């Protein structure tokens, strides 16, 4: 199952909700959203700085991950950046692919 890293930043509205509900409820909400599409929450951490939370999750496919991202973004409470993560074995497979490419200017 593909793995994703989500970097989330709360809007002012989202921070108000976090203050009201607490961190555990936010983790549970993320877990439920991911589970509802057949995925699994691996990790959920809050952080200091520009990114308020880091989430690592498995999803059945990119379409399911995009659906969760759309639902979260549409709430207006969170801005999220999702990165697809590759295992070392997947990178091994990628290095064995032949690509026909010419760089700019050549």
Buried (B, 14 or more C-beta within 10 A) or exposed (E): EBBBBBBBBBBEEBEEBBEEEEEEEBBBBBBEBBEEBEBBBEEBEBEEEEBBBBBBBBBEEEEBBEBBBEEBEEEEBBBBEBEEEEEEEEEEEEEEEEEEEEEEEE
